[in-house]
Amino acid sequence: MDIDPDAWFAVLTAAHAHDRPGGPAPERAAETGRLRIPALHSRAVPVTLPAPDGATGYAGVALLRLHDTAENAGTAFLDTLTVHPAHRGRGAGRALWDMVRARLAAEGRSSVSALVGKGGAGERFAVAQGAECALPLVASVQEVRTAPAPASGVPLPAGYRFATWSGVVPDAHAAAHARAHDAMEDAPTGDLDEQHDPWDAERIRAAARVILDRGGVLLTVAALAESDGAVAGYTELVLPTPASVRALQYDTVVVPAHRGHGLGRAVKLRMLEYLRDGRPGVREIVTTVADENAPMRAVNEALGYRAESSLGLYQVRL
């Protein structure tokens, strides 16, 4: 399908201005990157609903991500389903969903999930299509300039040292970083059908390349065990574009054998130093954490994160 990126972006910007006028606006380069380059281990399927009566542009757009690993061959993720405000209330959303559902059926998918804001029109629409909240989340924001900054540098327990990098993981840390990623297997997933995909060094590199190929920036801070060089914990931030003022928190992980030493807090504090020194244009970090992930929520609260909104990963079983 040929997609008009200008028309696609026009729907997103109009919807944002109508629904979230106070929040950061969509970034054209980032949205274009998502259209061009699928997420790792998935196929991207854009779906468009033409504007009625011969008008130019789209009435609505959707971006479906079809997982292509054996573990998740039966499910999918709906990255976007947005209707232009000028075309709402006329069945455009339902028509768009019917197109998405038809593609899911053709691909033999038994479920699809989406990130949905609670308490608004998006949640009401999702529930009307049979979706149930499989994992409640809270979105929180940290102000980089006012976040805690230890006067004498970030404390790190004896036996550990920091490593920082931008982009693809250095070869010296790739295998250890992959093993640390697998520690995410015990992260809360609620009732989602999507299963954990094992990580290896090549998958770590490929995931980073997706971000870079889309035009983004990937920043990583790790705590390494001095005894064997293992990645004991790490945190990752993504800037959708080099000029982004809001960074997206990706994983923050502490490997089970190294928990209880404050490493989660330490790598996050070190990341703040990294941003202040090397990325002074970044003003905020936004993160989503499962309601039931009490340890990470406590770390974020201690670092000055403020709750911004309640979200949920909603799932429709087809």
Backbone hydrogen bonds in HBPLUS format (Angstrom, degrees):
<---DONOR---> <-ACCEPTOR-->    atom                        ^
c    i                          cat <-CA-CA->   ^        H-A-AA   ^      H-
h    n   atom  resd res      DA  || num        DHA   H-A  angle D-A-AA Bond
n    s   type  num  typ     dist DA aas  dist angle  dist       angle   num
A0008-TRP N   A0004-ASP O   2.93 MM   4  6.16 160.0  1.97 157.0 163.7     1
A0009-PHE N   A0005-PRO O   2.92 MM   4  5.98 167.4  1.93 144.3 147.9     2
A0010-ALA N   A0006-ASP O   2.95 MM   4  6.09 145.1  2.08 140.9 150.9     3
A0011-VAL N   A0007-ALA O   3.27 MM   4  6.56 147.9  2.37 143.9 149.6     4
A0011-VAL N   A0008-TRP O   3.18 MM   3  5.49 126.8  2.48 102.4 114.4     5
A0012-LEU N   A0008-TRP O   3.33 MM   4  6.74 161.3  2.36 149.3 153.6     6
A0013-THR N   A0009-PHE O   2.92 MM   4  6.13 166.3  1.94 157.7 160.7     7
A0014-ALA N   A0010-ALA O   3.05 MM   4  6.04 159.8  2.09 142.2 148.1     8
A0015-ALA N   A0011-VAL O   2.96 MM   4  6.07 161.2  2.00 149.9 155.4     9
A0016-HIS N   A0012-LEU O   2.93 MM   4  6.08 156.7  1.98 145.2 152.0    10
A0017-ALA N   A0013-THR O   2.97 MM   4  6.13 166.2  1.99 148.9 152.3    11
A0018-HIS N   A0014-ALA O   3.10 MM   4  6.26 145.4  2.23 141.2 150.2    12
A0019-ASP N   A0015-ALA O   2.80 MM   4  5.89 163.5  1.82 154.6 159.4    13
A0020-ARG N   A0016-HIS O   2.77 MM   4  5.20 156.7  1.83 140.3 148.4    14
A0023-GLY N   A0020-ARG O   3.09 MM   3  5.58 159.2  2.13 118.6 124.7    15
A0031-GLU N   A0027-GLU O   2.98 MM   4  6.27 163.9  2.01 162.0 166.9    16
A0032-THR N   A0028-ARG O   2.87 MM   4  6.05 161.6  1.90 156.8 162.2    17
A0033-GLY N   A0029-ALA O   2.96 MM   4  6.09 150.3  2.05 140.0 148.3    18
A0034-ARG N   A0030-ALA O   3.04 MM   4  6.37 151.2  2.12 146.6 153.6    19
A0035-LEU N   A0031-GLU O   3.12 MM   4  6.40 148.0  2.22 143.2 151.5    20
A0036-ARG N   A0032-THR O   2.99 MM   4  6.23 153.4  2.06 148.4 155.6    21
A0037-ILE N   A0033-GLY O   2.87 MM   4  5.81 166.3  1.88 155.7 159.0    22
A0068-ASP N   A0041-HIS O   3.01 MM  27  5.46 161.8  2.04 128.0 127.4    23
A0043-ARG N   A0066-LEU O   2.84 MM  23  5.06 147.5  1.94 132.0 141.9    24
A0066-LEU N   A0043-ARG O   2.85 MM  23  5.06 167.2  1.87 154.8 154.4    25
A0045-VAL N   A0064-LEU O   2.73 MM  19  4.96 161.8  1.77 155.6 159.3    26
A0064-LEU N   A0045-VAL O   2.94 MM  19  4.96 177.8  1.94 138.5 138.7    27
A0047-VAL N   A0062-ALA O   2.74 MM  15  4.95 162.3  1.77 153.4 152.0    28
A0062-ALA N   A0047-VAL O   2.79 MM  15  4.95 146.0  1.90 154.4 156.1    29
A0049-LEU N   A0060-GLY O   2.93 MM  11  5.15 162.7  1.96 153.9 150.1    30
A0059-ALA N   A0049-LEU O   2.68 MM  10  5.50 155.8  1.74 158.2 166.7    31
A0051-ALA N   A0057-GLY O   3.16 MM   6  5.77 156.8  2.21 138.1 131.2    32
A0055-ALA N   A0052-PRO O   3.13 MM   3  5.90 168.8  2.15 123.0 126.5    33
A0084-HIS N   A0059-ALA O   2.82 MM  25  5.47 162.5  1.85 144.5 150.6    34
A0061-VAL N   A0082-THR O   2.84 MM  21  5.47 153.6  1.91 156.4 164.7    35
A0082-THR N   A0061-VAL O   2.86 MM  21  5.47 166.2  1.88 167.2 171.5    36
A0063-LEU N   A0080-THR O   2.91 MM  17  4.94 149.2  2.00 126.1 131.2    37
A0079-ASP N   A0063-LEU O   2.80 MM  16  5.35 128.8  2.06 158.1 174.3    38
A0080-THR N   A0063-LEU O   3.34 MM  17  4.94 151.4  2.43 129.1 132.4    39
A0065-ARG N   A0077-PHE O   2.72 MM  12  5.03 160.8  1.75 160.3 165.5    40
A0077-PHE N   A0065-ARG O   2.86 MM  12  5.03 163.5  1.89 147.8 153.5    41
A0072-ASN N   A0069-THR O   3.16 MM   3  5.47 135.3  2.37 103.4 114.5    42
A0075-THR N   A0072-ASN O   3.26 MM   3  5.61 172.0  2.27 114.4 116.8    43
A0110-SER N   A0074-GLY O   2.65 MM  36  5.44 153.5  1.72 146.3 152.2    44
A0076-ALA N   A0111-SER O   3.13 MM  35  6.49 121.6  2.49 129.1 144.8    45
A0113-SER N   A0076-ALA O   3.07 MM  37  6.52 151.4  2.15 139.4 145.0    46
A0078-LEU N   A0113-SER O   2.73 MM  35  6.01 169.7  1.75 170.4 174.1    47
A0087-HIS N   A0084-HIS O   2.84 MM   3  5.52 161.6  1.88 126.0 132.2    48
A0088-ARG N   A0085-PRO O   3.42 MM   3  5.35 173.7  2.43 106.5 106.9    49
A0095-ALA N   A0091-GLY O   2.97 MM   4  6.13 157.5  2.02 148.9 155.7    50
A0096-LEU N   A0092-ALA O   2.90 MM   4  6.10 156.8  1.96 150.1 156.1    51
A0097-TRP N   A0093-GLY O   2.92 MM   4  6.15 160.4  1.95 148.3 154.0    52
A0098-ASP N   A0094-ARG O   2.85 MM   4  6.08 154.7  1.91 148.8 155.6    53
A0099-MET N   A0095-ALA O   3.16 MM   4  6.44 147.6  2.27 141.1 148.9    54
A0100-VAL N   A0096-LEU O   3.01 MM   4  6.38 155.9  2.07 149.4 156.3    55
A0101-ARG N   A0097-TRP O   2.76 MM   4  5.99 166.2  1.78 158.0 161.9    56
A0102-ALA N   A0098-ASP O   2.98 MM   4  6.07 151.9  2.06 140.1 147.3    57
A0103-ARG N   A0099-MET O   3.16 MM   4  6.43 152.8  2.23 142.7 149.2    58
A0104-LEU N   A0100-VAL O   2.94 MM   4  6.29 156.7  2.00 152.3 159.3    59
A0105-ALA N   A0101-ARG O   2.92 MM   4  6.18 158.5  1.97 150.3 155.5    60
A0106-ALA N   A0102-ALA O   2.96 MM   4  6.18 157.7  2.01 145.0 151.3    61
A0107-GLU N   A0103-ARG O   2.98 MM   4  6.19 139.0  2.15 142.6 153.2    62
A0107-GLU N   A0104-LEU O   3.19 MM   3  5.11 126.8  2.49  91.9 105.6    63
A0109-ARG N   A0104-LEU O   2.96 MM   5  5.25 170.0  1.97 154.7 152.0    64
A0108-GLY N   A0105-ALA O   3.02 MM   3  5.02 157.6  2.07 102.9 109.9    65
A0318-LEU N   A0110-SER O   2.73 MM 208  5.04 154.1  1.80 130.7 138.8    66
A0112-VAL N   A0316-VAL O   2.97 MM 204  5.46 147.9  2.07 146.9 157.2    67
A0316-VAL N   A0112-VAL O   2.83 MM 204  5.46 165.2  1.86 164.5 167.9    68
A0114-ALA N   A0314-TYR O   2.86 MM 200  5.40 141.7  2.01 148.3 159.5    69
A0314-TYR N   A0114-ALA O   2.84 MM 200  5.40 152.2  1.92 171.2 163.7    70
A0116-VAL N   A0312-GLY O   2.94 MM 196  5.47 169.4  1.95 159.6 162.8    71
A0312-GLY N   A0116-VAL O   2.93 MM 196  5.47 133.3  2.16 146.6 160.7    72
A0118-LYS N   A0310-SER O   2.92 MM 192  5.62 176.3  1.92 146.8 146.3    73
A0124-ARG N   A0120-GLY O   3.15 MM   4  6.49 164.2  2.18 150.9 155.5    74
A0125-PHE N   A0121-ALA O   2.88 MM   4  6.07 157.2  1.93 149.6 155.7    75
A0126-ALA N   A0122-GLY O   2.96 MM   4  6.16 163.3  1.98 147.1 151.9    76
A0127-VAL N   A0123-GLU O   2.91 MM   4  6.10 169.7  1.92 158.4 160.5    77
A0128-ALA N   A0124-ARG O   3.02 MM   4  6.13 151.5  2.10 140.5 148.6    78
A0129-GLN N   A0125-PHE O   3.17 MM   4  6.49 129.8  2.43 141.7 154.2    79
A0129-GLN N   A0126-ALA O   3.05 MM   3  5.24 138.6  2.22 100.3 112.1    80
A0131-ALA N   A0126-ALA O   2.99 MM   5  5.31 158.6  2.04 143.7 139.0    81
A0130-GLY N   A0127-VAL O   2.97 MM   3  5.09 160.4  2.01 109.4 113.4    82
A0132-GLU N   A0315-GLN O   2.98 MM 183  5.44 154.6  2.04 137.1 141.3    83
A0315-GLN N   A0132-GLU O   2.85 MM 183  5.44 160.8  1.89 148.5 151.6    84
A0134-ALA N   A0313-LEU O   2.80 MM 179  5.72 151.2  1.89 151.3 157.5    85
A0191-ASP N   A0134-ALA O   2.97 MM  57  4.70 157.2  2.03 125.6 131.9    86
A0313-LEU N   A0135-LEU O   2.97 MM 178  5.15 163.2  2.00 139.6 143.8    87
A0291-ASP N   A0136-PRO O   3.00 MM 155  5.75 166.7  2.02 134.2 135.8    88
A0137-LEU N   A0311-LEU O   2.94 MM 174  4.98 172.9  1.94 131.6 129.2    89
A0311-LEU N   A0137-LEU O   2.99 MM 174  4.98 166.6  2.01 131.6 134.8    90
A0138-VAL N   A0289-VAL O   2.96 MM 151  5.58 151.9  2.04 148.1 155.7    91
A0289-VAL N   A0138-VAL O   3.06 MM 151  5.58 157.3  2.11 147.3 152.3    92
A0139-ALA N   A0309-SER O   2.86 MM 170  5.25 173.8  1.86 161.7 163.4    93
A0308-GLU N   A0139-ALA O   2.66 MM 169  5.52 171.5  1.66 154.8 155.5    94
A0309-SER N   A0139-ALA O   3.25 MM 170  5.25 156.7  2.31 135.9 139.1    95
A0140-SER N   A0287-THR O   2.84 MM 147  5.42 160.4  1.88 157.5 164.3    96
A0287-THR N   A0140-SER O   2.90 MM 147  5.42 160.3  1.94 155.4 161.3    97
A0141-VAL N   A0306-ARG O   2.87 MM 165  5.38 156.8  1.92 145.9 149.7    98
A0306-ARG N   A0141-VAL O   2.86 MM 165  5.38 161.0  1.90 144.2 147.3    99
A0142-GLN N   A0285-ILE O   2.84 MM 143  5.14 155.3  1.90 148.0 156.4   100
A0285-ILE N   A0142-GLN O   2.95 MM 143  5.14 146.1  2.07 141.1 151.0   101
A0147-ALA N   A0143-GLU O   3.06 MM   4  5.94 115.7  2.49 148.1 162.9   102
A0144-VAL N   A0283-ARG O   2.88 MM 139  5.32 161.9  1.91 137.4 142.0   103
A0153-GLY N   A0150-PRO O   3.41 MM   3  5.39 157.7  2.47 113.5 109.9   104
A0226-GLU N   A0159-GLY O   2.87 MM  67  5.39 170.5  1.87 140.1 143.0   105
A0161-ARG N   A0224-LEU O   2.95 MM  63  5.29 146.3  2.07 141.7 152.4   106
A0224-LEU N   A0161-ARG O   2.72 MM  63  5.29 170.7  1.73 168.9 166.3   107
A0163-ALA N   A0222-ALA O   2.90 MM  59  5.18 144.1  2.03 146.8 149.6   108
A0222-ALA N   A0163-ALA O   2.78 MM  59  5.18 168.1  1.79 163.0 166.2   109
A0165-TRP N   A0220-THR O   3.02 MM  55  5.45 155.1  2.09 148.9 153.8   110
A0220-THR N   A0165-TRP O   2.93 MM  55  5.45 163.0  1.95 171.3 171.2   111
A0167-GLY N   A0218-LEU O   2.72 MM  51  4.99 163.3  1.75 147.5 153.5   112
A0173-HIS N   A0170-PRO O   2.95 MM   3  5.65 151.6  2.03 120.2 127.9   113
A0174-ALA N   A0171-ASP O   3.30 MM   3  5.06 152.1  2.38  97.8 105.8   114
A0177-HIS N   A0173-HIS O   2.78 MM   4  5.82 153.7  1.85 157.2 165.7   115
A0178-ALA N   A0174-ALA O   2.98 MM   4  6.22 152.2  2.05 149.7 156.7   116
A0179-ARG N   A0175-ALA O   3.11 MM   4  6.44 155.9  2.17 146.2 152.1   117
A0180-ALA N   A0176-ALA O   3.05 MM   4  6.33 151.8  2.13 144.5 152.0   118
A0181-HIS N   A0177-HIS O   2.96 MM   4  6.25 149.9  2.06 145.3 153.5   119
A0182-ASP N   A0178-ALA O   3.19 MM   4  6.52 145.6  2.32 145.0 153.2   120
A0183-ALA N   A0180-ALA O   2.95 MM   3  5.31 151.1  2.04 107.2 116.4   121
A0184-MET N   A0181-HIS O   2.97 MM   3  5.72 165.0  2.00 120.0 124.9   122
A0185-GLU N   A0182-ASP O   3.08 MM   3  5.69 162.6  2.11 116.5 119.9   123
A0186-ASP N   A0183-ALA O   3.43 MM   3  6.43 173.9  2.43 123.3 123.0   124
A0187-ALA N   A0184-MET O   2.93 MM   3  5.19 166.5  1.94 116.3 118.7   125
A0192-LEU N   A0189-THR O   3.19 MM   3  5.99 165.8  2.21 145.2 147.6   126
A0204-ILE N   A0200-ASP O   3.04 MM   4  6.34 157.1  2.09 156.0 162.8   127
A0205-ARG N   A0201-ALA O   3.10 MM   4  6.40 159.5  2.14 147.6 152.4   128
A0206-ALA N   A0202-GLU O   2.87 MM   4  6.07 162.0  1.90 149.9 155.2   129
A0207-ALA N   A0203-ARG O   2.91 MM   4  6.05 159.6  1.95 152.0 156.2   130
A0208-ALA N   A0204-ILE O   3.25 MM   4  6.49 155.9  2.31 144.1 150.0   131
A0209-ARG N   A0205-ARG O   2.98 MM   4  6.28 154.3  2.05 149.3 156.9   132
A0210-VAL N   A0206-ALA O   3.12 MM   4  6.43 146.3  2.24 147.0 154.6   133
A0212-LEU N   A0208-ALA O   3.05 MM   4  6.37 164.6  2.07 154.6 159.0   134
A0213-ASP N   A0209-ARG O   2.72 MM   4  5.77 163.3  1.74 152.8 157.8   135
A0214-ARG N   A0210-VAL O   3.06 MM   4  6.18 138.5  2.24 141.5 151.4   136
A0216-GLY N   A0211-ILE O   2.91 MM   5  5.26 152.1  1.99 159.8 151.9   137
A0215-GLY N   A0212-LEU O   2.91 MM   3  5.11 154.6  1.98 106.2 114.5   138
A0217-VAL N   A0239-LEU O   2.88 MM  22  4.97 152.1  1.96 143.4 151.4   139
A0239-LEU N   A0217-VAL O   2.85 MM  22  4.97 158.4  1.90 143.3 150.6   140
A0219-LEU N   A0237-LEU O   2.87 MM  18  5.18 171.1  1.88 156.8 159.6   141
A0237-LEU N   A0219-LEU O   2.90 MM  18  5.18 160.0  1.94 148.9 155.3   142
A0221-VAL N   A0235-THR O   3.05 MM  14  5.51 161.6  2.09 158.9 164.5   143
A0235-THR N   A0221-VAL O   2.89 MM  14  5.51 147.1  2.00 154.2 164.6   144
A0223-ALA N   A0233-GLY O   2.78 MM  10  5.22 163.4  1.80 149.0 150.6   145
A0232-ALA N   A0223-ALA O   2.81 MM   9  5.60 144.2  1.94 158.5 170.4   146
A0225-ALA N   A0230-ALA O   2.85 MM   5  5.27 160.8  1.88 152.6 158.8   147
A0229-GLY N   A0225-ALA O   2.69 MM   4  5.06 143.1  1.83 159.6 166.1   148
A0255-VAL N   A0232-ALA O   2.83 MM  23  5.41 163.1  1.86 149.2 155.1   149
A0234-TYR N   A0253-VAL O   2.86 MM  19  5.52 149.9  1.95 151.6 160.7   150
A0253-VAL N   A0234-TYR O   2.90 MM  19  5.52 156.8  1.95 156.3 164.1   151
A0236-GLU N   A0251-ASP O   2.91 MM  15  5.58 146.1  2.03 162.4 171.3   152
A0250-TYR N   A0236-GLU O   2.88 MM  14  5.23 162.1  1.91 142.3 145.9   153
A0238-VAL N   A0248-LEU O   2.87 MM  10  5.09 155.3  1.93 143.1 151.5   154
A0248-LEU N   A0238-VAL O   2.81 MM  10  5.09 176.7  1.81 154.8 155.6   155
A0244-SER N   A0241-THR O   3.06 MM   3  5.24 169.8  2.07 115.2 117.9   156
A0283-ARG N   A0245-VAL O   2.76 MM  38  5.33 149.8  1.85 134.8 142.8   157
A0284-GLU N   A0245-VAL O   3.15 MM  39  6.55 161.2  2.19 158.0 161.4   158
A0247-ALA N   A0284-GLU O   2.81 MM  37  6.15 168.9  1.83 155.4 153.1   159
A0286-VAL N   A0247-ALA O   2.95 MM  39  6.33 162.4  1.98 165.6 168.4   160
A0249-GLN N   A0286-VAL O   2.89 MM  37  5.92 172.7  1.90 165.0 162.5   161
A0258-HIS N   A0255-VAL O   2.77 MM   3  5.51 160.6  1.81 132.5 139.2   162
A0259-ARG N   A0256-PRO O   3.28 MM   3  5.32 172.3  2.29 111.4 111.8   163
A0266-ALA N   A0262-GLY O   3.07 MM   4  6.23 156.2  2.12 144.7 152.2   164
A0267-VAL N   A0263-LEU O   2.95 MM   4  6.11 167.4  1.96 157.2 157.5   165
A0268-LYS N   A0264-GLY O   3.30 MM   4  6.42 154.7  2.37 141.3 148.1   166
A0269-LEU N   A0265-ARG O   2.95 MM   4  6.18 156.7  2.00 151.3 157.7   167
A0270-ARG N   A0266-ALA O   2.93 MM   4  6.16 158.1  1.98 149.6 156.0   168
A0271-MET N   A0267-VAL O   2.96 MM   4  6.11 144.8  2.08 137.3 146.6   169
A0272-LEU N   A0268-LYS O   3.09 MM   4  6.41 149.5  2.18 142.9 150.3   170
A0273-GLU N   A0269-LEU O   3.15 MM   4  6.57 154.4  2.22 147.4 153.3   171
A0274-TYR N   A0270-ARG O   2.95 MM   4  6.21 157.4  2.00 146.5 153.1   172
A0275-LEU N   A0271-MET O   2.87 MM   4  6.19 155.6  1.93 153.4 158.9   173
A0276-ARG N   A0272-LEU O   2.97 MM   4  6.20 168.5  1.98 153.5 156.5   174
A0277-ASP N   A0273-GLU O   2.94 MM   4  6.10 154.5  2.01 152.2 158.7   175
A0278-GLY N   A0274-TYR O   2.88 MM   4  5.87 164.6  1.90 148.8 154.0   176
A0279-ARG N   A0275-LEU O   2.68 MM   4  4.60 149.7  1.76 129.5 137.5   177
A0282-VAL N   A0279-ARG O   3.08 MM   3  5.89 168.3  2.09 126.5 129.9   178
A0293-ASN N   A0290-ALA O   2.95 MM   3  5.26 162.0  1.98 113.7 119.7   179
A0297-ARG N   A0293-ASN O   3.12 MM   4  6.32 159.4  2.17 155.5 161.9   180
A0298-ALA N   A0294-ALA O   2.93 MM   4  6.06 153.2  2.00 151.5 158.2   181
A0299-VAL N   A0295-PRO O   3.09 MM   4  6.41 153.7  2.17 144.7 151.4   182
A0300-ASN N   A0296-MET O   2.99 MM   4  6.22 167.1  2.01 151.8 154.6   183
A0301-GLU N   A0297-ARG O   2.95 MM   4  6.15 161.6  1.98 149.2 154.2   184
A0302-ALA N   A0298-ALA O   3.04 MM   4  6.21 157.7  2.09 146.6 152.3   185
A0303-LEU N   A0299-VAL O   3.12 MM   4  6.38 132.8  2.36 141.1 153.9   186
A0303-LEU N   A0300-ASN O   3.05 MM   3  5.07 131.9  2.29  96.0 109.5   187
A0305-TYR N   A0300-ASN O   3.04 MM   5  5.42 167.0  2.06 149.5 145.3   188
A0304-GLY N   A0301-GLU O   3.13 MM   3  5.23 163.6  2.16 106.6 110.1   189
